[in-house]
Amino acid sequence: MHHPWLASLPLLFAASAAPAQSLPAMLPTPVAGVSLTADSEARWVDFTLTPGNQLRFTMLVNGSPAAAILDTGVSFSVASQRFVSAARLEVARAPAVRAEAIGGAVPISWVATRTLGFGGLQRSGGRFAVVDLKAVATGSAEPVEILVGSDILSCCALDIDFDASRFRLLPSGRLPFQGATAPLSVGPRSKVFISEVTIGDKTLRPLIVDTGDGSSLTLSRAAWALSGANPQAVTTAVAFGLGGQIETELAILPSARLGTQPLSNVEVRIEGKGGFSDLTRTSGRIGSGLLQRYRVLLDPRAGRMVTAPGKAVDQQPVRSTSGLLIGYDNGRLRVLHVMRGGPAAATGWRAGDQICTVDGAPIPPINAGGSVDTGWSAGTPGRTVELGLCNGTQRRLTLRQFY
């Protein structure tokens, strides 16, 4: 089970410190060196969802396999420092550059590639930004090596079939299925996929459409205020971006709209003033936590996003009933954040507390998906969980719904 409120936020950034160029809103410039094979429509790429809700798959870089994340929220595709070292790629000597990232600015360098490919897409030449990619960004113990960004993906139409855990690249203009539509473009400054969401009678734009973001919907403080939303309760959460940890507020909206697609029970994160949305001059992000309810076609060259309901369209958001946001740490569970208004906050829990047993049982090992079972933290309200701290003390936590 994926827990969007436990997921890390994306490793996305707008890698341009220079003034934005004036680009057509609905027609990005051609993607140099990128082409599709004649049979690209038949070349589906299988993916797995990480515990952080990102789409993980295998691609080829210079003929060698690499673990990758499909990330339309990255303006330039990224290679990890570890991958670059292991593949013995030569980092370009250039002046130091810093990029805007969730959690703060980060240093980047550049490396040239000969070829890359996945599905029916092939690229000759080109380059990756080189960044220190940490495993925490996918919510699992397994790091990734590549983030495939909009500099590559804007070439084509991206058809994501979440129910079948596969995607493919198609020539722009293809419409492989019918569904609701929303506008889609490439942002002139951020260079990433851009759309909009309507809450009540307020349409919020621009929003980054970010397959690398495991959350559902993230809004800036200003966009949240403009929406006029008034949920029953608002709590807090933390997430991790390339620049470090951030704290957001968290609420559930009963309804919204993505173009002509009605949305229900949408989990919303609200970023503080001066957060990543403010830095990128956007109203927020639409993440894979929301997109995975649908089959999705992203075609910025045609100016549209198409969504058709999938099996999970009516799925309720997973809500914490413990008020603890936790991460796996060498056989222990470490408290990353205590959510405002939750049962843990009322019983003295603190960030940094370490849990060694749950109901008398030791913490299970990480499973094949790279995560550990923490389903008890979103368990049935009224259940009491016995938690053994690693310092030898015992605590009882009675679960309840609080947002």
Secondary structure, DSSP 4 states (H G I P E B T S, - for coil): ---TTTSPPP--EE---SPPP---SS-PPP-TTEEE-TTGGG--EE-EE-TTS-EEEEEEETTEEEEEEE-TT-SS-EEEHHHHHHTTPPBP----EEEEETTS-EEEEEEE-SEEEETTEEEES-EEEEE---GGGGTSSS--SEEE-HHHHTTSEEEEEGGGTEEEEE-TT---S--EEEE-EE-TTT-SEEEEEEETTEEEEEEEEETT--SSEEE-HHHHHHHT---S--EEEEEEETTEEEEEEEEEEEEEEETTEEEEEEEEEEPPTTSHHHHTT-SEEEEHHHHTTEEEEEETTTTEEEEEE-TTTTPPPP--SS-EEEEEETTEEEEEEE-TTSHHHHTT--TT-EEEEETTEEPPPP-TTS----GGGG--TT-EEEEEETTS-EEEEE-----
